[in-house]
Amino acid sequence: MITIRKAMLEDAKGIIEHCKLVFEETDFLLTEPEEYEMTIEKEQKWILNNSYPKHLLLVAENEAGEIIGMLNFSPKERMKVRHIGYFGISIQAKYCNGGLGSALIEELLHWAKKEPGIEKVCLEVFSHNDRAYYLYKKLGFKEEGRKIKHIKTSDGHYHDEIMMYQFVK
């Protein structure tokens, strides 16, 4: 059984282990494995920063209590865009295609609909990440635009980054 809950300071080590693994497993995240230099102290500070109002940091853990997925949502701070927030999501490969991505995003959307001031949930996805793109479409996100050749992978190929959104109010 997989449990989805808000992250706690005690999750710092598990989040670091999760991130190291997913950065190795996929080329669909902005961070390269060699760029990830997180310490327990830095991770705990990041967890605290993501516990402010209008922020959400969710972790998914398996029966053994290991973090296998996470989602973080952060609002924009400037007054004119304060009603908007962006999320990022990561799931370990062996837990993909089992509904965990949908569950994490549905939890976010449920929370955002009740959170005062959040009206629009946004994300950015690599254009060659078909599985994620179709999941977002299935959950009601719409394409808003593209950043052309915004992503350059280690093999020298360029990919667009697709901007997507969903209004929750």
Solvent accessible surface area in square Angstrom, and as a share of the most:
residue,aa,sasa,rsa
1,M,171,0.76
2,I,70,0.35
3,T,60,0.35
4,I,50,0.26
5,R,58,0.21
6,K,124,0.52
7,A,18,0.14
8,M,91,0.40
9,L,68,0.34
10,E,132,0.59
11,D,11,0.06
12,A,2,0.02
13,K,128,0.54
14,G,20,0.19
15,I,1,0.00
16,I,14,0.07
17,E,94,0.42
18,H,1,0.01
19,C,13,0.08
20,K,109,0.46
21,L,75,0.37
22,V,3,0.01
23,F,25,0.10
24,E,123,0.55
25,E,73,0.33
26,T,46,0.27
27,D,64,0.33
28,F,69,0.29
29,L,49,0.24
30,L,129,0.64
31,T,46,0.27
32,E,57,0.25
33,P,42,0.26
34,E,131,0.59
35,E,110,0.49
36,Y,34,0.13
37,E,133,0.60
38,M,56,0.25
39,T,61,0.35
40,I,66,0.33
41,E,126,0.56
42,K,113,0.48
43,E,3,0.01
44,Q,63,0.28
45,K,136,0.58
46,W,70,0.25
47,I,8,0.04
48,L,95,0.47
49,N,59,0.30
50,N,10,0.05
51,S,79,0.51
52,Y,121,0.46
53,P,112,0.71
54,K,42,0.18
55,H,39,0.17
56,L,4,0.02
57,L,9,0.04
58,L,4,0.02
59,V,0,0.00
60,A,0,0.00
61,E,33,0.15
62,N,17,0.09
63,E,136,0.61
64,A,81,0.63
65,G,44,0.43
66,E,102,0.46
67,I,11,0.06
68,I,2,0.01
69,G,0,0.00
70,M,15,0.07
71,L,0,0.00
72,N,37,0.19
73,F,0,0.00
74,S,41,0.26
75,P,18,0.11
76,K,90,0.38
77,E,140,0.63
78,R,194,0.71
79,M,154,0.69
80,K,185,0.78
81,V,53,0.31
82,R,107,0.39
83,H,59,0.26
84,I,26,0.13
85,G,0,0.00
86,Y,76,0.29
87,F,15,0.06
88,G,33,0.31
89,I,33,0.17
90,S,17,0.11
91,I,34,0.17
92,Q,14,0.06
93,A,58,0.45
94,K,159,0.68
95,Y,51,0.19
96,C,34,0.20
97,N,127,0.65
98,G,69,0.67
99,G,42,0.40
100,L,11,0.05
101,G,9,0.09
102,S,18,0.11
103,A,38,0.29
104,L,0,0.00
105,I,0,0.00
106,E,89,0.40
107,E,73,0.33
108,L,0,0.00
109,L,14,0.07
110,H,106,0.48
111,W,33,0.12
112,A,0,0.00
113,K,109,0.46
114,K,137,0.58
115,E,32,0.14
116,P,105,0.66
117,G,35,0.34
118,I,0,0.00
119,E,72,0.32
120,K,24,0.10
121,V,0,0.00
122,C,4,0.02
123,L,3,0.01
124,E,66,0.30
125,V,7,0.04
126,F,12,0.05
127,S,31,0.20
128,H,58,0.26
129,N,19,0.10
130,D,86,0.45
131,R,132,0.48
132,A,18,0.14
133,Y,34,0.13
134,Y,138,0.52
135,L,38,0.19
136,Y,14,0.05
137,K,95,0.40
138,K,144,0.61
139,L,28,0.14
140,G,34,0.33
141,F,3,0.01
142,K,116,0.49
143,E,65,0.29
144,E,91,0.41
145,G,22,0.21
146,R,104,0.38
147,K,63,0.27
148,I,123,0.63
149,K,130,0.55
150,H,99,0.44
151,I,13,0.07
152,K,127,0.54
153,T,11,0.07
154,S,107,0.69
155,D,100,0.52
156,G,37,0.36
157,H,111,0.49
158,Y,107,0.41
159,H,42,0.19
160,D,28,0.14
161,E,6,0.03
162,I,3,0.01
163,M,50,0.22
164,M,1,0.00
165,Y,43,0.16
166,Q,28,0.12
167,F,118,0.49
168,V,17,0.10
169,K,117,0.50
